[in-house]
Amino acid sequence: MGRSLPTIRPALPGDAAFIARNILSSQRGPLPRGWFDIALGWDEPRCLAFVERIATAQTQSWWHVSRFIIAEVEGEAAASLCALPAAGTGPGARAAIEEIAGVAEAPAIFRRGAYTRNCWVQGGEGEWLIEHVATLPQYRGRGLVQALIAHALAAGKAAEIRQASISFLIGNEAAERSYARAGFAFAEEKCDPAFEAIAGAPGFRRFTRAI
């Protein structure tokens, strides 16, 4: 018998733990640590708990469950990504961290997280962002990311946005192949030795495609 087709659905508040795990996975790529690991400076259980709270915060940042779609396989959440307009994502992320961390802890998180400043690349204000793409290991190779991206692009088209953008760590070859398969092509990249010393990757690369 063949494999069943995935079901694509919006993420719900009850998916917060799954979304939190996939956010950490997407930020890490092939590396042991990602942005939240480094910016928070905590062990994985505490990082997961923090991101889960951000995923259901009052502030609807690009980490919020309302921004995510999920691919289910036989009723089990298997993969996810977020898709949203690029406008306001930076301030929204900052506000979400301030809400969850509080005024005492947030400044230290921002200082530790500033290592990305010189090499982060992101779509312009008029673009449709697809970010935080991740699949549980046991479900990889089943086309789930392609199905999710197709739904995300349709949502961008419905929002009357003409170009989609996606960013990833340089060296994340699996992500690069997947996005190229979905019709994305190289737009830009930025490298920074200080970032590489902390993160283990030269910097970030951005792909775009018309919607």
Backbone as CSV, one residue per row, in Angstrom:
resi,resn,N_x,N_y,N_z,CA_x,CA_y,CA_z,C_x,C_y,C_z
1,MET,0.838,-1.192,0.000,0.000,0.000,0.000,0.873,1.241,0.000
2,GLY,0.416,2.302,-0.691,1.166,3.539,-0.727,0.971,4.356,0.536
3,ARG,1.833,5.338,0.686,1.714,6.224,1.835,0.535,7.156,1.649
4,SER,-0.139,7.474,2.765,-1.285,8.364,2.693,-0.812,9.797,2.472
5,LEU,-1.650,10.581,1.799,-1.332,11.972,1.547,-1.442,12.765,2.843
6,PRO,-0.592,13.781,3.015,-0.671,14.572,4.242,-1.911,15.456,4.256
7,THR,-2.349,15.765,5.439,-3.404,16.748,5.646,-2.750,18.048,6.089
8,ILE,-3.071,19.146,5.416,-2.521,20.450,5.779,-3.597,21.230,6.518
9,ARG,-3.263,21.739,7.688,-4.233,22.484,8.482,-3.545,23.626,9.231
10,PRO,-4.324,24.631,9.667,-3.741,25.689,10.498,-3.315,25.129,11.855
11,ALA,-2.250,25.676,12.405,-1.848,25.301,13.757,-2.825,25.895,14.770
12,LEU,-3.003,25.196,15.873,-3.913,25.605,16.945,-3.133,25.766,18.251
13,PRO,-3.704,26.437,19.248,-2.988,26.587,20.521,-2.500,25.268,21.108
14,GLY,-3.254,24.195,20.900,-2.826,22.892,21.410,-1.598,22.328,20.720
15,ASP,-1.180,22.941,19.610,0.016,22.515,18.887,1.273,23.242,19.368
16,ALA,1.172,24.051,20.401,2.284,24.923,20.793,3.569,24.152,21.080
17,ALA,3.471,23.000,21.730,4.675,22.222,22.045,5.338,21.719,20.769
18,PHE,4.530,21.244,19.815,5.058,20.779,18.531,5.706,21.944,17.768
19,ILE,5.034,23.083,17.731,5.572,24.252,17.039,6.867,24.703,17.687
20,ALA,6.932,24.713,19.005,8.151,25.125,19.703,9.326,24.234,19.326
21,ARG,9.095,22.930,19.288,10.173,22.005,18.924,10.629,22.237,17.486
22,ASN,9.691,22.487,16.596,10.063,22.712,15.209,10.740,24.063,15.001
23,ILE,10.380,25.070,15.784,11.086,26.354,15.710,12.552,26.158,16.072
24,LEU,12.814,25.466,17.174,14.207,25.216,17.561,14.926,24.413,16.486
25,SER,14.274,23.400,15.940,14.896,22.571,14.907,15.220,23.386,13.668
26,SER,14.304,24.238,13.245,14.534,25.036,12.035,15.661,26.034,12.234
27,GLN,15.747,26.617,13.417,16.818,27.578,13.683,18.183,26.900,13.737
28,ARG,18.216,25.686,14.207,19.491,24.969,14.298,19.962,24.478,12.937
29,GLY,19.038,24.067,12.081,19.453,23.469,10.820,20.328,22.258,11.103
30,PRO,21.514,22.169,10.473,22.400,21.031,10.721,23.325,21.229,11.926
31,LEU,23.157,22.329,12.653,24.055,22.683,13.750,23.441,22.330,15.105
32,PRO,24.240,22.253,16.156,23.695,21.872,17.471,22.901,22.962,18.163
33,ARG,23.155,24.243,17.791,22.458,25.341,18.464,21.895,26.321,17.443
34,GLY,20.740,26.896,17.777,20.134,27.917,16.950,19.973,29.208,17.725
35,TRP,19.184,30.121,17.159,19.098,31.455,17.751,18.562,31.425,19.168
36,PHE,17.485,30.719,19.422,16.936,30.698,20.784,17.908,30.036,21.762
37,ASP,18.575,28.971,21.348,19.549,28.327,22.232,20.596,29.334,22.702
38,ILE,21.088,30.126,21.748,22.175,31.062,22.043,21.661,32.303,22.759
39,ALA,20.548,32.851,22.287,20.025,34.082,22.887,19.524,33.853,24.312
40,LEU,18.905,32.706,24.555,18.425,32.418,25.899,19.545,31.914,26.798
41,GLY,20.441,31.091,26.239,21.551,30.569,27.023,21.130,29.496,28.020
42,TRP,20.041,28.809,27.729,19.508,27.797,28.638,19.630,26.404,28.032
43,ASP,19.298,25.383,28.867,19.259,24.031,28.336,17.985,23.849,27.498
44,GLU,17.904,22.726,26.784,16.804,22.535,25.843,15.430,22.552,26.499
45,PRO,15.210,21.886,27.645,13.861,21.937,28.231,13.393,23.357,28.541
46,ARG,14.275,24.193,29.063,13.884,25.578,29.358,13.653,26.368,28.076
47,CYS,14.478,26.140,27.064,14.278,26.819,25.779,12.929,26.428,25.180
48,LEU,12.615,25.142,25.198,11.345,24.679,24.652,10.163,25.293,25.394
49,ALA,10.260,25.358,26.712,9.170,25.928,27.499,8.972,27.404,27.170
50,PHE,10.075,28.129,26.985,9.999,29.553,26.657,9.354,29.753,25.291
51,VAL,9.808,28.994,24.295,9.276,29.148,22.942,7.815,28.722,22.890
52,GLU,7.445,27.724,23.663,6.038,27.314,23.715,5.168,28.449,24.250
53,ARG,5.662,29.170,25.225,4.911,30.315,25.751,4.820,31.419,24.703
54,ILE,5.900,31.656,23.957,5.853,32.660,22.895,4.850,32.253,21.807
55,ALA,4.748,30.953,21.559,3.844,30.464,20.523,2.377,30.718,20.853
56,THR,2.070,30.963,22.110,0.688,31.252,22.506,0.579,32.594,23.227
57,ALA,1.571,33.454,23.039,1.563,34.769,23.686,0.454,35.648,23.129
58,GLN,0.151,36.707,23.828,-0.815,37.679,23.317,-0.269,38.355,22.061
59,THR,1.043,38.608,22.051,1.700,39.186,20.885,1.842,38.121,19.803
60,GLN,1.286,38.359,18.644,1.301,37.365,17.574,2.491,37.599,16.644
61,SER,3.647,37.151,17.090,4.880,37.261,16.310,4.946,36.134,15.286
62,TRP,6.068,36.072,14.559,6.223,34.978,13.593,6.512,33.643,14.274
63,TRP,6.536,33.627,15.590,6.624,32.379,16.353,5.263,31.942,16.877
64,HIS,4.229,32.699,16.617,2.907,32.417,17.179,2.216,31.317,16.380
65,VAL,1.460,30.479,17.080,0.789,29.363,16.402,-0.111,29.840,15.259
66,SER,-0.667,31.032,15.390,-1.575,31.536,14.362,-0.882,31.776,13.028
67,ARG,0.450,31.817,13.028,1.215,32.045,11.806,1.644,30.745,11.132
68,PHE,1.337,29.617,11.748,1.859,28.326,11.272,0.789,27.484,10.606
69,ILE,1.236,26.665,9.667,0.436,25.568,9.139,1.188,24.272,9.409
70,ILE,0.418,23.206,9.548,0.969,21.905,9.940,0.590,20.856,8.901
71,ALA,1.537,19.970,8.604,1.255,18.783,7.795,1.088,17.597,8.742
72,GLU,-0.059,16.950,8.655,-0.329,15.768,9.460,-0.231,14.516,8.600
73,VAL,0.288,13.468,9.180,0.322,12.160,8.541,-0.421,11.186,9.442
74,GLU,-1.514,10.658,8.937,-2.350,9.719,9.690,-2.702,10.277,11.068
75,GLY,-3.068,11.564,11.059,-3.525,12.216,12.283,-2.439,12.729,13.206
76,GLU,-1.167,12.550,12.830,-0.063,12.994,13.673,0.646,14.189,13.038
77,ALA,0.891,15.236,13.832,1.636,16.400,13.344,3.040,15.963,12.962
78,ALA,3.454,16.284,11.727,4.728,15.789,11.212,5.670,16.888,10.747
79,ALA,5.136,18.002,10.274,5.959,19.091,9.749,5.190,20.395,9.878
80,SER,5.923,21.509,9.832,5.251,22.801,9.946,6.133,23.894,9.365
81,LEU,5.510,25.023,9.097,6.218,26.251,8.735,5.323,27.425,9.076
82,CYS,5.925,28.619,9.125,5.130,29.828,9.289,5.167,30.616,7.992
83,ALA,4.087,31.332,7.714,3.975,32.143,6.512,3.204,33.405,6.862
84,LEU,3.773,34.551,6.503,3.167,35.824,6.881,3.798,36.958,6.092
85,PRO,3.150,38.133,6.050,3.787,39.288,5.420,5.045,39.688,6.171
86,ALA,6.040,40.152,5.435,7.304,40.542,6.058,7.164,41.775,6.932
87,ALA,6.221,42.643,6.611,6.086,43.914,7.329,5.860,43.680,8.819
88,GLY,6.698,44.300,9.634,6.517,44.287,11.078,7.019,43.073,11.806
89,THR,7.694,42.154,11.120,8.116,40.930,11.806,9.185,41.193,12.866
90,GLY,10.102,42.118,12.590,11.144,42.422,13.574,10.594,42.984,14.870
91,PRO,9.826,44.079,14.814,9.222,44.605,16.034,8.298,43.610,16.728
92,GLY,7.595,42.800,15.934,6.702,41.812,16.532,7.457,40.764,17.333
93,ALA,8.596,40.306,16.799,9.410,39.324,17.519,9.953,39.916,18.813
94,ARG,10.389,41.146,18.738,10.923,41.810,19.936,9.836,41.959,21.009
95,ALA,8.644,42.361,20.579,7.549,42.539,21.527,7.151,41.217,22.182
96,ALA,7.184,40.130,21.413,6.832,38.827,21.973,7.830,38.398,23.042
97,ILE,9.109,38.627,22.780,10.129,38.278,23.774,9.958,39.122,25.030
98,GLU,9.697,40.401,24.849,9.489,41.278,26.007,8.281,40.837,26.827
99,GLU,7.228,40.394,26.142,6.038,39.929,26.861,6.338,38.714,27.711
100,ILE,7.057,37.751,27.163,7.281,36.492,27.873,8.451,36.577,28.853
101,ALA,9.525,37.243,28.452,10.711,37.305,29.316,10.569,38.342,30.416
102,GLY,9.834,39.427,30.140,9.723,40.507,31.116,10.821,41.543,30.941
103,VAL,10.628,42.681,31.541,11.547,43.808,31.342,12.931,43.549,31.928
104,ALA,13.030,42.667,32.913,14.326,42.417,33.542,15.213,41.520,32.680
105,GLU,14.634,40.484,32.073,15.424,39.493,31.343,15.575,39.811,29.861
106,ALA,14.611,40.508,29.272,14.618,40.731,27.829,15.884,41.414,27.305
107,PRO,16.401,42.463,27.951,17.613,43.105,27.407,18.791,42.156,27.254
108,ALA,18.966,41.234,28.184,20.071,40.274,28.087,19.849,39.313,26.930
109,ILE,18.613,38.920,26.693,18.305,38.052,25.555,18.630,38.761,24.251
110,PHE,18.254,40.032,24.154,18.544,40.792,22.937,20.047,40.953,22.725
111,ARG,20.794,41.150,23.796,22.262,41.288,23.665,22.874,39.991,23.160
112,ARG,22.478,38.878,23.746,23.040,37.600,23.317,22.604,37.245,21.901
113,GLY,21.397,37.677,21.522,20.885,37.355,20.203,21.354,38.276,19.101
114,ALA,22.079,39.330,19.451,22.505,40.324,18.458,23.618,39.813,17.545
115,TYR,24.121,38.607,17.783,25.209,38.066,16.951,24.775,37.860,15.500
116,THR,23.460,37.846,15.245,22.963,37.672,13.868,22.879,38.993,13.103
117,ARG,23.103,40.099,13.772,22.781,41.415,13.205,23.491,41.686,11.890
118,ASN,24.743,41.263,11.757,25.538,41.621,10.579,25.373,40.674,9.396
119,CYS,24.567,39.626,9.557,24.444,38.695,8.425,23.031,38.183,8.181
120,TRP,22.055,38.618,8.971,20.687,38.170,8.726,20.161,38.816,7.454
121,VAL,19.518,38.035,6.603,18.900,38.541,5.371,17.428,38.141,5.391
122,GLN,16.580,39.081,5.055,15.142,38.848,5.112,14.470,39.612,3.988
123,GLY,13.327,39.103,3.556,12.581,39.755,2.503,12.144,41.160,2.875
124,GLY,11.919,41.984,1.868,11.494,43.349,2.078,10.067,43.432,2.601
125,GLU,9.667,44.619,2.966,8.374,44.842,3.606,7.196,44.359,2.769
126,GLY,7.344,44.333,1.444,6.233,43.923,0.594,6.235,42.457,0.231
127,GLU,7.107,41.661,0.847,7.220,40.247,0.483,6.465,39.345,1.462
128,TRP,6.287,38.107,1.019,5.636,37.066,1.813,6.724,36.161,2.367
129,LEU,6.831,36.085,3.682,7.886,35.281,4.304,7.411,33.868,4.590
130,ILE,8.264,32.917,4.270,8.100,31.533,4.698,9.322,31.206,5.553
131,GLU,9.086,30.862,6.801,10.195,30.644,7.733,9.866,29.490,8.680
132,HIS,10.866,29.120,9.478,10.722,28.105,10.520,10.147,26.802,9.976
133,VAL,10.784,26.338,8.909,10.355,25.111,8.234,11.054,23.918,8.892
134,ALA,10.290,22.943,9.326,10.907,21.765,9.953,9.980,20.567,9.855
135,THR,10.599,19.392,9.734,9.892,18.116,9.679,10.486,17.181,10.721
136,LEU,9.640,16.457,11.440,10.160,15.465,12.373,10.987,14.433,11.596
137,PRO,12.105,13.971,12.174,13.011,13.074,11.433,12.336,11.865,10.800
138,GLN,11.395,11.266,11.494,10.770,10.037,10.984,9.849,10.275,9.797
139,TYR,9.545,11.537,9.501,8.655,11.847,8.383,9.372,12.526,7.218
140,ARG,10.679,12.642,7.284,11.412,13.301,6.205,11.411,12.428,4.950
141,GLY,11.518,13.102,3.798,11.524,12.395,2.532,10.150,12.024,2.010
142,ARG,9.113,12.587,2.584,7.746,12.246,2.169,7.049,13.408,1.465
143,GLY,7.794,14.482,1.149,7.214,15.598,0.416,6.383,16.542,1.252
144,LEU,6.518,16.485,2.560,5.681,17.318,3.428,6.021,18.796,3.293
145,VAL,7.313,19.106,3.191,7.704,20.513,3.047,7.165,21.078,1.738
146,GLN,7.220,20.299,0.669,6.694,20.779,-0.609,5.196,21.060,-0.510
147,ALA,4.472,20.201,0.171,3.032,20.411,0.342,2.756,21.652,1.179
148,LEU,3.532,21.842,2.242,3.353,23.023,3.093,3.683,24.307,2.329
149,ILE,4.772,24.294,1.580,5.150,25.487,0.823,4.082,25.835,-0.203
150,ALA,3.523,24.834,-0.868,2.463,25.096,-1.848,1.286,25.806,-1.186
151,HIS,0.895,25.350,0.013,-0.197,26.005,0.728,0.204,27.411,1.158
152,ALA,1.437,27.573,1.598,1.895,28.892,2.031,1.906,29.879,0.871
153,LEU,2.345,29.430,-0.296,2.364,30.306,-1.470,0.947,30.690,-1.886
154,ALA,0.018,29.756,-1.791,-1.374,30.066,-2.114,-1.925,31.131,-1.172
155,ALA,-1.535,31.055,0.097,-1.980,32.066,1.057,-1.384,33.430,0.723
156,GLY,-0.109,33.449,0.316,0.508,34.699,-0.088,-0.170,35.302,-1.305
157,LYS,-0.531,34.449,-2.258,-1.229,34.925,-3.457,-2.594,35.493,-3.096
158,ALA,-3.284,34.825,-2.167,-4.584,35.314,-1.729,-4.471,36.670,-1.031
159,ALA,-3.320,36.910,-0.401,-3.067,38.199,0.247,-2.568,39.248,-0.740
160,GLU,-2.525,38.872,-2.033,-2.118,39.769,-3.123,-0.673,40.232,-2.983
161,ILE,0.178,39.316,-2.508,1.616,39.564,-2.439,2.271,38.813,-3.589
162,ARG,3.204,39.449,-4.265,3.720,38.908,-5.521,5.022,38.127,-5.390
163,GLN,5.718,38.261,-4.273,7.001,37.556,-4.144,7.148,36.953,-2.753
164,ALA,7.640,35.720,-2.715,7.898,35.020,-1.462,9.399,34.967,-1.210
165,SER,9.767,34.954,0.057,11.167,34.958,0.470,11.361,33.948,1.586
166,ILE,12.513,33.278,1.567,12.833,32.319,2.624,14.328,32.396,2.908
167,SER,14.710,32.384,4.168,16.108,32.515,4.575,16.538,31.282,5.363
168,PHE,17.823,30.941,5.251,18.323,29.748,5.933,19.833,29.865,6.119
169,LEU,20.369,29.058,6.993,21.801,29.058,7.258,22.584,28.579,6.038
170,ILE,23.637,29.280,5.704,24.550,28.798,4.668,25.142,27.460,5.130
171,GLY,25.068,26.470,4.274,25.530,25.136,4.636,24.408,24.164,4.939
172,ASN,23.179,24.684,5.055,22.033,23.799,5.258,21.594,23.291,3.887
173,GLU,22.303,22.297,3.383,22.110,21.832,2.014,20.747,21.179,1.802
174,ALA,20.234,20.494,2.812,18.918,19.864,2.677,17.837,20.924,2.474
175,ALA,17.914,22.011,3.254,16.946,23.098,3.099,17.086,23.737,1.725
176,GLU,18.321,23.977,1.297,18.538,24.624,0.001,17.957,23.786,-1.140
177,ARG,18.177,22.486,-1.113,17.619,21.617,-2.154,16.097,21.633,-2.141
178,SER,15.527,21.614,-0.946,14.078,21.594,-0.821,13.450,22.870,-1.361
179,TYR,14.054,24.017,-1.046,13.489,25.286,-1.496,13.681,25.463,-3.004
180,ALA,14.801,24.994,-3.532,15.001,25.052,-4.979,13.959,24.185,-5.688
181,ARG,13.644,23.037,-5.116,12.632,22.156,-5.693,11.259,22.831,-5.717
182,ALA,11.044,23.745,-4.761,9.767,24.457,-4.693,9.750,25.710,-5.562
183,GLY,10.803,25.902,-6.358,10.826,27.019,-7.291,11.530,28.262,-6.808
184,PHE,12.157,28.198,-5.650,12.912,29.336,-5.137,14.307,29.367,-5.761
185,ALA,14.868,30.572,-5.869,16.212,30.737,-6.428,16.991,31.747,-5.596
186,PHE,18.305,31.670,-5.707,19.191,32.525,-4.920,18.897,34.008,-5.130
187,ALA,18.842,34.750,-4.022,18.662,36.206,-4.085,19.850,36.937,-3.472
188,GLU,20.310,36.493,-2.310,21.429,37.164,-1.642,21.937,36.296,-0.494
189,GLU,23.133,36.645,-0.017,23.653,36.041,1.198,24.577,37.021,1.893
190,LYS,24.717,36.837,3.201,25.632,37.660,3.980,26.405,36.757,4.924
191,CYS,27.707,37.031,5.026,28.576,36.261,5.917,29.179,37.193,6.964
192,ASP,29.537,36.614,8.094,30.134,37.391,9.174,30.999,36.470,10.030
193,PRO,32.306,36.747,10.145,33.184,35.869,10.928,32.768,35.761,12.391
194,ALA,32.277,36.843,12.961,31.856,36.797,14.360,30.649,35.879,14.526
195,PHE,29.723,35.930,13.576,28.578,35.025,13.601,29.040,33.574,13.488
196,GLU,29.956,33.320,12.566,30.435,31.952,12.370,31.116,31.410,13.622
197,ALA,31.841,32.265,14.331,32.521,31.827,15.547,31.524,31.377,16.618
198,ILE,30.356,31.995,16.636,29.345,31.650,17.634,28.438,30.527,17.154
199,ALA,27.964,30.654,15.896,26.920,29.748,15.403,27.461,28.516,14.698
200,GLY,28.625,28.641,14.057,29.181,27.514,13.325,28.854,27.496,11.859
201,ALA,28.179,28.529,11.354,27.873,28.673,9.928,28.349,30.045,9.474
202,PRO,28.714,30.202,8.196,29.252,31.492,7.738,28.260,32.639,7.806
203,GLY,26.973,32.349,7.683,25.972,33.402,7.668,24.658,32.866,7.132
204,PHE,23.891,33.743,6.477,22.571,33.373,5.980,22.463,33.574,4.477
205,ARG,21.652,32.766,3.854,21.340,32.864,2.432,19.822,33.038,2.292
206,ARG,19.420,33.801,1.273,17.993,34.041,1.035,17.631,33.641,-0.383
207,PHE,16.533,32.921,-0.508,15.955,32.539,-1.799,14.611,33.256,-1.974
208,THR,14.238,33.535,-3.210,12.940,34.130,-3.497,12.297,33.427,-4.683
209,ARG,11.003,33.645,-4.853,10.296,33.198,-6.048,9.024,34.036,-6.193
210,ALA,8.578,34.151,-7.430,7.325,34.839,-7.693,6.171,33.969,-7.234
211,ILE,5.097,34.618,-6.809,3.894,33.901,-6.412,2.862,34.014,-7.532
